[in-house]
Amino acid sequence: MRQRSLIAITAALAAGALTLTACGSRDEGGSSSDSGGTTVVIGVDAPLTGDLSALGLGIKNSVDLAIKTANKDKYVEGVTFKIEALDDQAQPSSGQQNATKLVANKDVLGVVGPLNSSVAESMQKVFDDAGLVEVSPANTNPALTQGTDWQTTKARPYKSYFRTATTDAIQGPFAAQYLFNEGGKKKVFVIDDKKTYGAGLAATFAAEFEKLGGEIAGTEHIDPETKDFSAVATKVKTSGADVVYYGGEYPQAGPLSKQIKAAGAKIPLIGGDGIYSADFIKLAGAGGAGDFATSVGAPVEELPSAKDFVANYKAEGYKEAYEAYGGYSYDSAWAIIEAVKKVVEDNDGSLPDDARAKVTAAMQNVTFDGVTGKVSFDEYGDATNKQLTVYSVKDGDWAAVKSGTYEG
């Protein structure tokens, strides 16, 4: 699944850019505004209500900040960007409906989202059939870009799908290497929520942990609709495991951690970016101290490239935190803005009739210095930035303990 800013970079680029004019209505993408310019809408799909809304609202707000920055700096001369944010409630069926709605709006030239890999599965074909580019800041399931047989034969399913987050093919093994080599953990109990993200992440972790010489003390699947994990907690206690790996998200991970400790297993729980949220710490309680999470990229607060993002996000007064995916959401939106800029430049200062197709094609070669570092995409649409960080709960907050890349 999962923050950074470009004000200084944007200003420098804008200063040297060609003066563009974009006006008139278009058959596909962009509409004439009252001021004579062109309106381009960037869609957002994320859980804006429900258990995962903390992450979803961070995504929405960060896209909003990118759009405000582009408009303020007139980054694409003659183009005004607007946001259309839709709530998928972390449900694939809602995501598919939202995709259809966004496709129907001819002003939408790109979409940021979704948060959940399972939701992305339901949206990809809808967007691809319409030639509408989608850039996720948070999806980590490898199959979305490399096909269902990605472990043996990689094949990109949809040319319109991109992501700024790295994948579970890297995140799971990265966690396994940290636990085994540096954490001294040799016996793990693996639990997942049976969903696309959680099950996939747990599988890549388990494979690497065993490869390193670790033992899988037990495996279990939980129902993400319940909060009673006492039976699983008892199995963990009797297994003799010295750590628990959970593939899933924080609404379940927090109570699971709490109940495992209550059952008498005083061992840490570790999960992926889906549990890297302040809400996990609240749900896990005091016993969550010492639990771990991996997340994509480096800590946003420590990146020089993210200073403007952090300051500007605070200055805008958003009620919700940017959370784990804020910087990646900003960069996802900016990638769309860069692609639109390229298309406008190549069409003598206006949007062509086939703007969506052109923007999708331009995305493949987009590259810029973003909030999260260098932003660009490989032949599968995956982020070329493969950095990850291990965090631990300390003094009621997440503290980074190791940043790096997976050594496969």
Buried (B, 14 or more C-beta within 10 A) or exposed (E): BBBBBBBEBBEEBBEEBEEBBBBEEBEBBBBBBEEEBBBBBBBBBBBBEBBBBBBBBBBBBBBBBBBBBBBEBBBBBBBBBBBBBBBBBBBBEBBBBBBEBBBEBBBBBBBBBBBBBBBBBBBBBBBBEBBBBBBBBBBBBBBBBBBEEBBEEBEBBBBBBBBBBBBBBBBBBBBBBBBBEEBEBBBBBBBBBEBBBBBBBBBBBBBBBBEBEBBBBBBBBBEBEEBEBEEBBBBBBEBEBBBBBBBBBBBBBBBBBBBBBBBEBEBBBBBBBBBBBBBBBEBBBEBBBBBBBBBBBBBBEEBEBBBBBBEBBEEEEBEBBBBBBBBBBBBBBBBBBBBBBBBBBEBEBBBBEBBBBBBBBBBBEBEBBBBBBEBBBEEBBBBEBBBBBBBBBBEEEBEBBBBBEBEE
